[in-house]
Amino acid sequence: MKTMQFILIGCLIFIGSVCLTFGAEKKAQLIFSEMSVVPGQKVKIPVILDHVPNMAGIKLALKFDKDLLTYVKSEKTKSTASLMHIVNDKHPGKLVIVMAGARGVPVNNQSIMNLYFEINKVIPKPVDTKFKVTELQLMSDSLKELPYEYQLHPIHIMASKKSKTGTQKDTKKTIVSEPEPITPQKTNNSQKSEPKKQK
């Protein structure tokens, strides 16, 4: 019986250690959610991190299509309020985000920063676009680099409708302006013809 108990205890310890190792090896995830937008719309795009037990620093370099998106501003969230941050947007179509703090913060399926963009107004056809991650570093408060993976979902942009409404407005203006010079000519002709019949 004792040997069986030792075997069972040994199995439980082994299973527990395996679970702990698998839990420790779980990679952090960087997520950009899927969304649908309209030309000219201002949108908030959250930078979401998941499975980060103690994030003390991050460097994230992004590329995006400057013909479709125009960067406006960025702001921290409650989960990263204690961290300092810098956003470099000097080059159109590129963003470099750096955040750091003395103590790590746990981040589990939360937005660490909200990026604000304006969708360009002239989009002739519906198009999908994605952010491209050119560099990503995640650091813990013990100065260890954390493993990661990312999920970059597309942004669906509808076609702009301003070109269609613009042509409709132009045709309406021309139609309204045509009869105005015609009607006074008819009335003048009728007035001139009346005195001739009386004579």
C-alpha positions as CSV (number, residue, x, y, z in Angstrom):
1,M,0.0,0.0,0.0
2,K,2.8,2.4,0.9
3,T,4.5,1.8,-2.5
4,M,1.2,2.6,-4.2
5,Q,0.8,5.8,-2.3
6,F,4.4,6.8,-3.2
7,I,3.7,6.1,-6.8
8,L,0.5,8.1,-6.8
9,I,2.2,11.0,-5.0
10,G,5.0,10.9,-7.5
11,C,2.5,11.0,-10.4
12,L,0.7,13.9,-8.9
13,I,4.0,15.8,-8.4
14,F,5.0,15.0,-12.0
15,I,1.7,16.2,-13.4
16,G,1.8,19.4,-11.4
17,S,5.3,20.2,-12.5
18,V,4.3,19.6,-16.2
19,C,1.4,21.9,-15.8
20,L,3.6,24.6,-14.3
21,T,6.2,24.3,-17.0
22,F,3.5,24.6,-19.7
23,G,2.0,27.5,-18.0
24,A,5.4,29.2,-17.7
25,E,6.0,28.6,-21.4
26,K,2.8,30.3,-22.5
27,K,3.7,33.1,-24.8
28,A,2.5,36.6,-24.6
29,Q,0.1,37.7,-27.4
30,L,-0.1,41.0,-29.2
31,I,-3.6,41.4,-30.7
32,F,-5.1,43.9,-33.2
33,S,-8.8,43.2,-33.4
34,E,-10.8,43.0,-36.6
35,M,-13.0,46.0,-37.4
36,S,-15.0,47.6,-40.2
37,V,-14.7,51.3,-40.8
38,V,-16.0,54.1,-43.2
39,P,-13.9,56.6,-45.2
40,G,-13.4,59.8,-43.2
41,Q,-14.2,58.1,-39.9
42,K,-12.0,58.6,-36.8
43,V,-11.3,55.3,-35.1
44,K,-9.7,54.1,-31.9
45,I,-7.5,51.0,-32.4
46,P,-6.5,49.3,-29.1
47,V,-3.1,47.6,-28.8
48,I,-4.1,44.5,-26.8
49,L,-1.7,42.3,-24.9
50,D,-2.5,38.9,-23.3
51,H,-0.7,36.5,-21.0
52,V,1.9,39.0,-19.8
53,P,2.4,38.5,-16.0
54,N,4.7,41.4,-15.4
55,M,5.4,43.8,-18.2
56,A,7.9,46.5,-17.3
57,G,8.8,47.5,-20.8
58,I,7.8,47.2,-24.4
59,K,9.1,48.5,-27.8
60,L,6.7,48.1,-30.7
61,A,7.5,49.3,-34.2
62,L,4.5,49.3,-36.6
63,K,4.0,49.9,-40.3
64,F,0.6,50.9,-41.9
65,D,-0.7,52.1,-45.2
66,K,-0.4,55.9,-45.2
67,D,-2.7,56.1,-48.2
68,L,-5.5,54.5,-46.2
69,L,-4.8,55.6,-42.5
70,T,-3.6,58.9,-41.0
71,Y,-2.2,58.8,-37.5
72,V,-3.8,61.3,-35.1
73,K,-2.7,60.6,-31.5
74,S,-2.2,57.9,-28.8
75,E,-3.0,57.5,-25.2
76,K,-2.2,55.1,-22.3
77,T,-4.9,53.0,-20.6
78,K,-5.5,52.3,-16.9
79,S,-3.4,49.1,-17.1
80,T,-0.3,51.1,-18.1
81,A,-0.9,54.3,-16.2
82,S,2.2,53.8,-14.1
83,L,4.5,53.4,-17.2
84,M,6.1,56.2,-19.1
85,H,5.6,56.2,-22.9
86,I,7.0,57.8,-26.0
87,V,5.5,57.5,-29.5
88,N,7.6,58.4,-32.5
89,D,5.4,59.3,-35.6
90,K,8.0,61.4,-37.6
91,H,7.8,59.1,-40.6
92,P,4.4,58.7,-42.3
93,G,3.2,55.1,-42.3
94,K,5.4,54.2,-39.3
95,L,5.0,54.2,-35.5
96,V,7.5,53.4,-32.8
97,I,6.0,52.9,-29.3
98,V,8.2,52.6,-26.2
99,M,6.8,52.1,-22.7
100,A,8.8,51.4,-19.5
101,G,8.5,51.4,-15.8
102,A,10.4,50.4,-12.6
103,R,7.8,47.8,-11.7
104,G,6.0,45.3,-14.0
105,V,2.3,45.4,-14.5
106,P,0.1,42.3,-15.2
107,V,-1.7,42.5,-18.6
108,N,-4.3,39.9,-19.4
109,N,-6.3,40.6,-22.6
110,Q,-6.2,44.3,-22.0
111,S,-5.3,47.3,-24.1
112,I,-2.0,48.9,-23.2
113,M,-2.4,51.8,-25.5
114,N,-5.2,53.3,-27.7
115,L,-4.1,54.5,-31.2
116,Y,-6.3,57.0,-33.0
117,F,-6.4,57.1,-36.7
118,E,-8.5,58.9,-39.4
119,I,-9.6,56.9,-42.4
120,N,-8.8,58.7,-45.6
121,K,-11.8,60.2,-47.2
122,V,-11.2,59.0,-50.8
123,I,-11.4,55.2,-51.0
124,P,-12.7,54.2,-54.5
125,K,-13.0,50.5,-53.7
126,P,-13.5,48.5,-50.5
127,V,-10.1,47.4,-49.2
128,D,-8.6,45.4,-46.3
129,T,-5.5,46.6,-44.5
130,K,-3.3,45.3,-41.7
131,F,-0.7,46.6,-39.4
132,K,2.8,45.1,-39.8
133,V,5.0,44.5,-36.8
134,T,8.6,45.2,-37.7
135,E,9.9,45.0,-34.1
136,L,8.6,43.8,-30.8
137,Q,10.4,43.5,-27.4
138,L,8.7,42.7,-24.2
139,M,10.6,42.9,-20.9
140,S,9.7,41.8,-17.4
141,D,10.7,43.7,-14.3
142,S,13.6,41.2,-13.8
143,L,15.0,42.4,-17.2
144,K,14.1,39.2,-18.9
145,E,12.8,39.2,-22.5
146,L,9.4,37.6,-22.7
147,P,8.5,35.3,-25.6
148,Y,5.6,36.4,-27.7
149,E,3.4,35.8,-30.8
150,Y,0.9,38.1,-32.4
151,Q,-2.6,38.1,-34.1
152,L,-3.0,40.9,-36.6
153,H,-6.6,41.0,-37.8
154,P,-7.6,43.1,-40.8
155,I,-9.3,46.5,-40.9
156,H,-12.2,46.4,-43.5
157,I,-12.6,49.8,-45.2
158,M,-15.8,50.6,-47.1
159,A,-15.7,52.5,-50.4
160,S,-16.3,56.2,-50.2
161,K,-19.7,57.6,-51.3
162,K,-18.9,61.2,-51.7
163,S,-18.2,60.9,-55.4
164,K,-21.7,59.6,-56.1
165,T,-23.5,62.3,-54.1
166,G,-21.3,64.9,-55.6
167,T,-22.4,64.0,-59.2
168,Q,-26.1,64.0,-58.1
169,K,-25.8,67.5,-56.7
170,D,-24.2,68.8,-59.9
171,T,-27.0,67.3,-62.1
172,K,-29.6,68.9,-59.9
173,K,-28.1,72.3,-60.2
174,T,-27.9,72.2,-63.9
175,I,-31.5,71.0,-64.2
176,V,-32.8,73.8,-62.0
177,S,-30.8,76.5,-63.8
178,E,-32.0,75.6,-67.3
179,P,-35.7,76.5,-67.1
180,E,-35.1,79.9,-65.5
181,P,-33.9,81.7,-68.7
182,I,-36.5,79.9,-70.8
183,T,-39.6,81.0,-69.0
184,P,-39.1,84.7,-69.2
185,Q,-38.6,84.5,-73.0
186,K,-42.0,82.8,-73.5
187,T,-43.8,85.4,-71.5
188,N,-42.2,88.3,-73.4
189,N,-43.2,86.7,-76.7
190,S,-46.8,86.3,-75.6
191,Q,-47.0,90.0,-74.5
192,K,-45.7,91.2,-77.8
193,S,-48.1,89.1,-79.8
194,E,-51.2,90.4,-78.0
195,P,-51.1,94.0,-79.1
196,K,-50.6,92.9,-82.7
197,K,-53.9,91.0,-82.6
198,Q,-55.8,94.0,-81.2
199,K,-54.6,96.2,-84.1
